[in-house]
Amino acid sequence: MISFTCDYIEGAHPEILRRLQETNMVQEPGYGEDQFTASAKEKIRLATGCPDADVFLLVGGTQTNATVIDAVVSHYEGVVAVETGHIAVHEAGAIEFCGHKVLTLPARQGKMVAADLRNYLQRFYADPTYTHMVLPGMVYVSFPTEYGTIYSREELLQLHNVCREYNLPLFVDGARLGYGLTSPASDLDLPALASLCDVFYIGGTKVGALCGEAVVFPHGNAPKHFFTIVKQHGALMAKGRLLGVQFDTLFTDDLYFRISRHAIDMAMLLRRMFEEKGIPFYIDSPTNQQFPILTREQMEQIGLGAHFEVWEPLDDGRFVTRFATSWATPVENIQKLASLF
């Protein structure tokens, strides 16, 4: 069986494993005070064009979202996200568990639209009883979205401008950031992204690392005692070198973006294969997540040799499915998938 269920079914890129073994017996202090973490942070500052950025290495995506939001948002505030946003759907109420309500807006192609955000904020503050409600304290978007779509520079700028109007920090979830930035449809790069938000993270778990997310406060604007807050959330790794070595490797010789581009190449190959078989798509995704619409019979046939996700049923009896490629997807797996139907 081959699998397209998600983009973290493999372990880690061989170069990361080599570096972990190579540095294994080097004695280093814990909690991110090691030389590898220091090197990784400097490389990330260089790659983002933010020499004053505060950079922190955490373990996983849900943990990172919960920690960042809890650190930035006041205890009486919530966070605004689209209804399909990861924090609203697939994080088991982790944000609410920290005491912050997720305030949802409609999603358009998986994205938040600046006009919808402005309309929500205008109506909220026009209500004379708004002090009895959960106040919006942050805006959260993901790049790419849960549907593989990406924000253009103009779209992100418009969201950024609305956030400035209402003095709200903009947080970009970058769990799949490499796959978004290397898409041929993207007109953003890492420095541009950094200039248009208040905090974001560079996902490692889904892009070649065993684990790890690099949180970046691009303007040196980390909340007071963020390190301590990270520890309170159980997100501080004692052997911080494990994360440091991985991100130091990912940001050496453009590895992070090279392996991200491979996933996009495989996704486009997979997309063409479905198109050639006359299978339509639910959404036009330019990233590593593809959403073909399949009949029950087609799903059963493909399921004999490949794993994939069933995303949602449609009214006509067909199903939206998701096939995800990754940094490690071989061409042979696309060819095997094509032979299944």
C-alpha positions in Angstrom: 0.0 0.0 0.0 1.1 3.6 -0.7 -0.2 6.5 1.2 -1.3 10.1 0.4 -3.1 10.7 3.7 -1.0 13.6 4.9 2.4 15.2 4.6 4.0 13.8 7.7 3.8 10.1 7.3 7.5 9.8 6.7 10.2 10.4 9.3 12.8 13.0 8.5 15.0 14.1 5.6 18.2 12.0 5.4 20.3 15.0 5.8 18.7 15.8 9.2 19.2 12.2 10.3 22.8 12.4 9.3 23.4 15.7 11.2 21.6 14.3 14.3 23.9 11.3 14.3 27.0 13.3 13.5 26.3 15.7 16.5 24.9 13.1 18.8 27.8 12.9 21.3 28.6 16.6 21.3 27.8 17.9 24.8 25.5 20.9 24.8 23.4 22.8 27.3 19.6 22.2 27.3 16.5 24.3 26.7 17.6 25.8 23.4 20.9 27.2 24.8 23.0 25.0 22.5 25.1 26.1 19.5 22.9 24.4 17.0 19.8 26.3 18.1 21.7 29.6 18.0 22.9 28.9 14.5 19.4 27.9 13.4 17.9 31.2 14.8 20.5 33.3 13.0 19.8 31.5 9.7 16.1 32.1 10.1 16.7 35.8 10.8 18.8 36.0 7.6 16.2 34.1 5.5 13.3 36.3 6.8 15.3 39.5 6.4 14.5 40.3 10.0 17.8 40.7 11.9 16.0 41.7 15.1 13.5 38.9 15.0 12.7 36.9 18.1 12.8 33.2 17.2 11.7 30.3 19.3 11.7 26.5 18.5 8.6 24.6 19.7 7.7 21.0 19.1 4.3 20.7 17.3 1.7 22.7 15.5 -1.3 22.6 17.9 1.0 23.3 20.8 2.5 26.2 18.9 -0.9 27.7 18.0 -2.1 27.4 21.6 1.1 28.8 23.1 1.3 31.8 20.7 -2.3 32.7 21.0 -2.4 32.4 24.8 0.8 34.5 25.1 -0.5 37.3 22.8 -4.2 37.4 23.6 -5.5 38.8 26.9 -7.6 36.5 29.1 -10.8 38.3 28.1 -10.2 38.1 24.4 -10.7 35.6 21.6 -9.1 35.0 18.3 -10.7 35.5 14.9 -10.4 32.7 12.3 -12.4 31.3 9.4 -14.8 28.5 10.1 -12.6 26.0 8.4 -9.4 27.2 10.1 -7.3 24.6 11.8 -7.7 26.1 15.3 -11.5 26.1 14.8 -11.9 22.5 13.6 -8.9 20.1 14.1 -7.3 21.1 17.3 -9.7 19.5 19.8 -10.6 22.8 21.3 -7.0 23.5 22.3 -7.5 27.3 22.1 -10.7 27.2 24.1 -8.9 25.0 26.6 -6.5 27.9 27.2 -9.5 30.2 27.8 -9.8 31.9 24.5 -12.8 31.5 22.2 -12.3 31.0 18.5 -14.5 33.6 16.8 -15.3 32.4 13.3 -16.0 34.1 10.0 -17.1 32.5 6.7 -14.3 31.0 4.6 -13.9 31.8 0.9 -11.8 29.2 -0.9 -10.5 28.4 2.6 -9.3 31.9 3.1 -10.3 34.9 5.2 -11.3 38.0 3.2 -10.4 41.4 4.4 -13.9 42.8 3.7 -15.5 40.1 5.9 -13.0 40.8 8.7 -13.7 44.6 8.5 -17.4 44.1 8.4 -17.3 41.8 11.5 -15.2 44.3 13.5 -17.4 47.2 12.5 -20.5 45.4 13.5 -18.9 44.2 16.7 -17.9 47.6 18.0 -21.1 49.2 16.7 -23.0 47.0 19.2 -23.5 49.0 22.4 -23.3 45.8 24.4 -20.0 44.7 23.0 -18.3 44.8 26.4 -20.5 41.9 27.4 -19.0 39.8 24.6 -15.7 38.1 23.9 -13.5 40.8 22.4 -11.4 40.0 19.3 -7.8 40.1 20.3 -6.0 38.5 17.4 -6.6 37.5 13.7 -5.4 34.0 12.7 -4.9 32.7 9.2 -2.9 29.8 7.8 -0.7 29.7 4.8 -1.5 27.5 3.0 -5.1 27.0 4.2 -6.8 23.8 5.1 -7.9 23.6 1.5 -4.4 24.1 0.1 -5.1 27.6 -1.1 -2.7 30.5 -0.5 -3.0 34.2 0.1 -1.6 36.6 -2.5 0.6 39.5 -1.4 -2.4 41.9 -1.9 -4.8 39.7 0.0 -2.4 39.4 3.0 -1.7 43.2 2.8 -5.4 43.9 3.0 -5.8 41.7 6.0 -2.7 43.4 7.5 -4.3 46.8 7.0 -7.5 45.9 8.7 -5.6 44.5 11.6 -3.7 47.8 11.9 -6.9 49.8 11.8 -8.2 47.8 14.8 -4.8 47.3 16.5 -5.0 43.6 16.2 -2.0 41.3 15.8 -2.0 39.1 12.7 -0.8 35.5 13.3 0.1 33.3 10.3 0.1 29.5 11.0 2.8 28.2 8.7 2.6 24.5 9.4 2.9 24.0 5.7 4.7 27.3 4.9 7.3 25.8 2.6 4.6 24.3 0.4 2.9 27.6 0.1 5.9 29.8 -0.6 7.3 27.4 -3.2 4.0 27.1 -5.1 4.2 28.6 -8.6 1.1 30.5 -7.8 2.7 32.3 -4.8 3.9 35.9 -5.2 5.2 35.9 -1.6 8.5 35.1 -0.2 9.7 34.7 3.4 10.7 38.4 3.9 7.4 39.6 2.4 5.4 37.4 4.7 7.4 38.5 7.7 6.7 42.2 6.8 2.9 41.6 6.7 2.3 39.9 10.0 3.1 40.2 13.7 4.0 36.6 14.3 4.2 33.5 12.2 5.8 30.1 12.3 7.9 28.0 9.9 6.6 24.5 10.0 9.1 21.7 10.2 7.0 18.7 11.2 5.2 18.6 7.8 8.3 19.8 5.8 11.2 17.4 6.4 11.7 17.4 10.2 11.0 14.7 12.7 9.2 17.5 14.7 9.5 21.2 15.3 8.0 24.6 14.5 10.0 27.8 14.4 8.0 30.7 15.8 9.1 34.1 14.5 8.2 37.5 16.0 9.7 39.4 13.0 9.9 42.8 14.7 11.5 41.7 17.9 8.0 41.9 19.4 7.8 38.7 21.4 5.5 39.0 24.4 7.2 39.6 27.7 8.6 36.3 29.2 7.5 34.3 26.2 10.2 31.7 27.0 8.5 31.1 30.4 5.0 30.9 28.7 6.4 28.3 26.3 7.5 26.2 29.3 4.1 26.6 31.1 2.5 25.1 28.0 4.8 22.1 28.1 6.3 23.2 24.8 9.9 23.7 25.9 12.1 20.7 24.9 14.8 20.0 27.5 17.1 18.6 24.7 16.5 21.7 22.6 19.4 20.7 20.4 17.0 18.2 18.7 15.1 21.1 17.3 18.1 23.2 16.7 20.0 20.7 14.6 16.9 20.1 12.5 16.2 23.8 11.7 19.9 24.5 11.3 20.0 21.8 8.7 16.7 22.8 7.0 18.1 26.4 6.6 21.4 25.3 5.2 21.9 25.3 1.4 18.2 26.1 0.8 17.1 22.6 1.9 13.8 23.7 3.3 12.7 25.2 0.1 14.2 22.6 -2.2 12.3 19.8 -0.6 9.1 21.9 -0.5 9.4 22.4 -4.2 9.6 18.7 -4.7 6.3 18.2 -2.9 4.7 20.8 -5.2 6.1 19.1 -8.3 4.7 15.8 -7.1 1.3 17.4 -6.4 1.1 18.9 -9.9 2.0 15.5 -11.4 -0.8 13.9 -9.3 -3.2 16.6 -10.4 -2.5 16.0 -14.0 -3.0 12.3 -13.6 -6.5 12.9 -12.1 -7.3 15.4 -14.8 -6.3 13.0 -17.6 -8.7 10.5 -16.1 -11.5 13.1 -16.3 -11.8 13.5 -12.5 -12.9 17.0 -11.3 -11.5 18.8 -8.3 -13.4 20.4 -5.5 -11.1 23.4 -5.2 -8.2 24.8 -7.3 -5.3 24.1 -4.9 -1.8 25.2 -6.1 0.0 23.4 -3.2 0.7 19.9 -2.0 -2.9 19.1 -1.0 -5.2 18.1 -3.8 -9.0 17.5 -3.5 -10.4 15.3 -6.3 -14.1 14.5 -6.3 -14.6 10.7 -6.5 -17.5 8.4 -6.6 -17.9 5.6 -4.0 -16.8 3.1 -6.6 -13.7 5.1 -7.5 -12.8 5.4 -3.8 -13.2 1.7 -3.3 -11.0 0.9 -6.4 -8.2 3.3 -5.4 -8.5 2.1 -1.8 -7.3 -1.4 -2.8 -3.8 0.0 -3.2 -3.6 3.5 -1.7 -4.6 5.3 1.5 -6.1 8.8 1.2 -8.6 10.9 3.2 -12.3 11.4 2.6 -12.9 15.1 3.3 -16.6 15.5 3.0 -19.7 14.0 1.2 -21.5 16.0 -1.6 -25.2 16.1 -2.1 -25.0 14.1 -5.4 -23.5 11.1 -3.6 -19.8 11.8 -4.6 -17.1 12.6 -2.1 -14.4 15.3 -1.7 -11.2 13.5 -1.0 -7.7 14.7 -0.1 -4.4 13.4 -1.5 -1.4 15.0 0.0 2.2 14.8 -1.3 5.3 15.6 0.8 9.0 16.3 0.6 9.5 12.6 0.4 6.9 11.5 -2.2 8.6 9.5 -5.0 7.4 9.7 -8.6 6.9 6.0 -8.4 4.0 6.5 -6.0 2.2 8.7 -8.5 2.7 6.1 -11.1 1.3 3.3 -8.8 -1.7 5.5 -8.0 -2.4 6.0 -11.7 -2.4 2.2 -12.3 -5.1 1.6 -9.7 -8.0 2.9 -11.8 
